């Protein structure tokens, strides 16, 4: 199919996605610019991230953006001589926050774009927004394949309405990660094993959580090959089948090679995990204890750690949606969503970032789209309140009040 034929065939969907993209980004940009100006006017201690000198662009870079840009410009380094704005806490965590905690694919994409646009930050914004646009289209195609056109269009709408979806446009890896995860699943549904595995491997090189996409891939291919237990017994020893299932484990191999490379580059074995632990407090934690800790800090009248308050609301929302959507969406995608959620809660301090990490839980968009089909009243409620919540979170995020 030629490029013109493609756009002609998908004209309706592309127009729909572009409309959602332009309206949402316009409103979010206004929110970001005015809220940052307001915070800086009345709060002398507010954090000011400057990358281009243009406020409508600079609002898309906070917190982790500096690390990704640093890797794009000078690669991994065992120092904190960052050439972009990076805010580290004045404690033991801050002393151990090196860029080895971040995976390389997103910075590599920024580097490649910088050859054309001559600016690392602008390149990062372009990579993220291009990923968002492609992601929206692939989500539509996957949802339509699994359900129907009406649910597919609604799932795309909820992708843009999701309370933290503004981060998809930021210099963060979430947009590229979610694109690669959804694309791998779509290729898997189309029975294209090798391409789906290659894309899944790229997701694993974007963020560690990208490895979770192997779950729906494995389940989808199991269903494809083995219709019954008898069929399983007859095919399980087939060398070609075994080879294909071993191929699905390739994303795990890419992560092992990356960890090995980082260890050699830094001279410190498993530096990724050590940096995550010592610099960000990411460690295996009982999820019940994590929720209890977040709840305790939320109820403490002396606690102003707004991030945990927001995280608690997202935890409740995710548990509710998982419960409501059980057996209503394909088991492969529900299990992916469930495991991604549980692993986030197992990550200690990192669980407070659930509002951002949940951006990769794409089956929730299926669940929301199906909900409004069965109960139309929720369509008006969600379409009204989700954007308001997103605008509030955007205002907090661009000013460093919530790192998300």
Residue pairs with C-beta under 8 A, 6 or more apart in sequence:
1 9
7 14
10 137
13 137
13 140
13 153
14 137
16 153
16 156
17 133
17 136
17 137
17 140
17 156
18 133
20 136
20 156
20 157
20 160
21 129
21 132
21 133
21 136
21 160
24 160
24 161
24 165
24 387
25 129
25 169
27 387
27 391
28 166
28 169
28 390
28 391
28 394
29 56
29 59
31 391
31 394
31 395
31 398
32 55
32 56
32 59
32 60
32 394
32 395
32 398
33 55
33 56
33 59
35 394
35 395
35 398
35 399
36 55
36 59
36 398
36 399
37 55
39 46
39 399
39 401
40 46
40 48
40 399
46 399
46 400
47 62
47 87
47 399
47 400
49 58
49 61
49 62
49 65
49 66
49 85
50 58
50 85
51 57
51 58
51 61
51 65
51 69
51 84
51 85
51 121
52 58
52 119
52 121
52 122
57 121
57 122
57 125
58 121
59 398
60 125
60 128
60 169
60 170
60 171
61 69
61 85
61 121
61 124
61 125
61 170
61 171
62 170
62 397
62 398
62 400
62 403
63 87
63 400
63 403
64 102
64 172
65 84
65 85
65 121
65 124
65 170
65 171
65 172
66 82
66 84
66 85
66 86
66 87
67 82
67 86
67 99
67 101
67 102
68 102
68 106
68 107
68 110
68 124
68 171
68 172
68 173
69 83
69 84
69 107
69 110
69 120
69 121
69 124
69 171
70 77
70 82
70 83
70 84
70 86
70 99
71 99
71 102
71 104
71 107
72 107
72 108
72 110
72 111
72 114
72 120
72 123
72 124
73 83
73 84
73 111
73 120
74 83
76 99
76 100
76 104
76 262
76 265
76 266
77 98
77 99
78 98
78 100
78 266
78 267
78 268
78 271
79 98
80 86
80 88
80 97
80 98
82 99
84 120
84 121
86 97
87 400
88 94
88 95
88 97
92 278
93 278
93 279
93 280
93 281
94 279
96 274
96 275
96 278
96 279
97 275
97 279
97 280
98 271
98 275
98 279
100 262
100 266
100 271
100 272
100 275
101 272
101 275
101 276
101 279
101 280
102 173
103 173
103 205
103 206
103 207
103 208
103 210
103 258
104 205
104 258
105 173
105 176
105 202
105 205
105 206
106 127
106 173
106 176
106 177
106 206
109 127
109 176
110 120
110 123
110 124
110 127
110 171
111 120
111 123
113 123
113 124
113 126
113 127
114 120
114 123
116 123
117 123
117 126
121 171
124 171
125 169
125 170
125 171
127 175
127 176
128 168
128 169
128 170
128 171
128 172
128 175
128 176
129 168
129 169
129 175
131 168
131 175
131 176
131 178
131 179
132 168
132 169
132 175
132 179
134 179
134 183
135 159
135 168
135 175
135 178
135 179
135 182
135 183
136 156
136 159
136 160
138 179
138 182
138 183
138 186
139 152
139 155
139 156
139 159
139 182
139 362
139 365
140 152
140 153
140 155
140 156
141 152
141 186
142 182
142 185
142 186
142 189
143 151
143 152
143 155
143 156
143 365
143 366
143 369
144 151
144 152
145 186
145 189
145 190
146 189
146 329
146 330
146 366
147 366
147 369
147 370
150 373
151 366
151 369
151 370
151 373
152 369
154 368
154 369
154 372
154 373
155 365
155 366
155 368
155 369
156 365
157 369
157 383
158 364
158 365
158 368
158 369
158 382
158 386
159 165
159 362
159 365
161 382
161 383
161 386
161 387
161 390
162 359
162 364
162 365
162 386
162 390
163 314
163 355
163 386
163 389
163 390
163 393
164 355
164 356
164 358
164 359
164 390
164 393
164 404
165 359
165 390
166 390
166 393
166 394
166 397
167 174
167 175
167 356
167 359
167 397
167 404
168 174
168 175
168 178
168 359
169 175
172 356
173 206
173 207
174 356
174 359
174 360
176 206
177 203
177 206
177 207
177 209
177 210
177 360
178 359
178 360
178 362
180 199
180 200
180 202
180 203
180 206
180 210
180 213
181 200
181 203
181 210
181 212
181 213
181 360
181 362
182 362
183 199
184 196
184 197
184 199
184 200
184 203
184 213
184 217
185 196
185 213
185 216
185 217
185 220
185 333
187 195
187 196
187 199
188 196
188 216
188 217
188 220
188 221
189 220
191 224
193 221
193 244
193 247
193 248
194 247
196 217
197 217
197 247
197 248
197 250
197 251
198 250
200 210
200 213
200 214
200 217
200 248
200 250
200 251
201 250
201 251
201 253
201 254
202 210
203 210
203 211
203 213
203 251
204 210
204 211
204 213
204 251
204 252
204 254
204 255
205 254
205 255
205 258
208 255
208 272
209 340
209 343
209 357
209 360
210 251
211 251
211 252
211 255
212 336
212 339
212 340
212 343
213 251
213 336
214 248
214 249
214 251
214 252
215 332
215 335
215 336
215 339
216 332
216 333
216 335
216 336
217 248
218 245
218 248
219 331
219 332
219 335
220 332
221 244
221 245
221 248
223 332
225 231
225 235
225 241
226 232
226 235
226 236
235 241
236 242
258 272
259 270
259 272
259 273
262 271
262 272
263 269
263 270
263 271
268 274
276 282
276 350
277 283
280 349
280 350
281 348
281 349
281 350
282 347
282 348
282 349
282 350
283 347
283 348
283 349
284 346
284 347
284 348
285 345
285 346
285 347
285 348
285 351
286 346
287 342
287 345
287 346
287 351
290 345
290 346
290 347
290 348
290 351
291 312
291 315
291 345
294 308
294 311
294 312
294 315
294 351
294 352
295 312
297 303
297 305
297 308
297 309
298 308
298 309
298 312
306 396
306 401
306 402
307 352
307 353
307 402
307 403
307 404
308 352
310 355
310 393
310 402
310 404
311 351
311 352
311 353
311 354
311 355
314 354
314 355
314 358
315 345
315 354
318 341
318 354
318 358
318 361
318 364
321 364
321 367
321 368
322 334
322 337
322 338
322 341
324 367
324 371
325 334
325 363
325 364
325 366
325 367
325 370
326 334
327 334
328 367
328 370
329 363
329 366
329 367
329 370
333 362
333 363
333 366
334 363
336 363
337 361
337 362
337 363
337 364
340 357
340 360
340 361
341 354
341 358
341 361
344 350
344 351
344 353
344 354
344 357
344 358
345 351
345 354
350 357
353 403
353 404
355 393
355 402
355 404
356 404
358 364
368 382
371 378
372 378
372 379
372 382
393 402
393 404
396 402
397 403
397 404
